[in-house]
């Protein structure tokens, strides 16, 4: 199953960060490419978009560490990394 998630792209690096929540008008809580969860300045990112997480992983736009980061927060029930990644519900 392909689960939609919200992401935003860093305006300087072009890397995708997984969106967790808006802390306030200036800060977003994001899963960074290393899998860590950090509050970062919203001004560093493009608009938040809803995307298919499997497509992002297959295209190398997010990392397995980011998947692990959102899984540890209970945002997805499971994820199996295979040649064709699939969600386990």
BELSUL-V785870 format. One record per pair of residues at least 4 apart in sequence whose C-alpha atoms are under 8 Angstrom apart, sorted by sequence separation. I is the first residue (numbers start at 1). GAP is how many residues later the second one is. If there is no record, write none. Layout:
# BELSUL-V785870
((I	GAP) (I	GAP))
This chain:
# BELSUL-V785870
((10	4) (23	4) (24	4) (31	4) (32	4) (40	4) (41	4) (52	4) (53	4) (54	4) (55	4) (56	4) (57	4) (62	4) (63	4) (64	4) (65	4) (66	4) (67	4) (68	4) (69	4) (70	4) (71	4) (81	4) (82	4) (9	5) (10	5) (22	5) (23	5) (31	5) (32	5) (51	5) (56	5) (57	5) (62	5) (70	5) (71	5) (80	5) (81	5) (9	6) (10	6) (22	6) (23	6) (31	6) (32	6) (56	6) (57	6) (70	6) (71	6) (79	6) (80	6) (9	7) (10	7) (21	7) (22	7) (30	7) (31	7) (57	7) (71	7) (79	7) (80	7) (8	8) (9	8) (20	8) (21	8) (29	8) (30	8) (71	8) (79	8) (80	8) (7	9) (8	9) (19	9) (20	9) (21	9) (29	9) (30	9) (78	9) (79	9) (7	10) (8	10) (19	10) (20	10) (29	10) (30	10) (77	10) (78	10) (7	11) (8	11) (19	11) (20	11) (28	11) (29	11) (77	11) (78	11) (6	12) (7	12) (18	12) (19	12) (27	12) (28	12) (67	12) (77	12) (5	13) (6	13) (17	13) (18	13) (27	13) (28	13) (5	14) (6	14) (17	14) (18	14) (27	14) (28	14) (17	15) (26	15) (27	15) (16	16) (17	16) (23	16) (26	16) (16	17) (25	17) (26	17) (15	18) (58	26) (58	27) (35	28) (57	28) (19	29) (33	29) (34	29) (35	29) (33	30) (35	30) (36	30) (34	31) (35	31) (54	31) (12	32) (33	32) (34	32) (35	32) (37	32) (54	32) (11	33) (33	33) (35	33) (36	33) (10	34) (11	34) (32	34) (35	34) (10	35) (11	35) (31	35) (9	36) (10	36) (8	37) (9	37) (8	38) (9	38) (31	38) (8	39) (9	39) (31	39) (8	40) (7	41) (8	41) (6	42) (7	42) (6	43) (7	43) (6	44) (7	44) (5	45) (6	45) (16	45) (17	45) (4	46) (5	46) (15	46) (16	46) (4	47) (5	47) (15	47) (4	48) (5	48) (18	48) (3	49) (4	49) (2	50) (3	50) (2	51) (3	51) (2	52) (18	52) (2	84) (3	84) (1	85) (2	85) (1	86) (1	87))
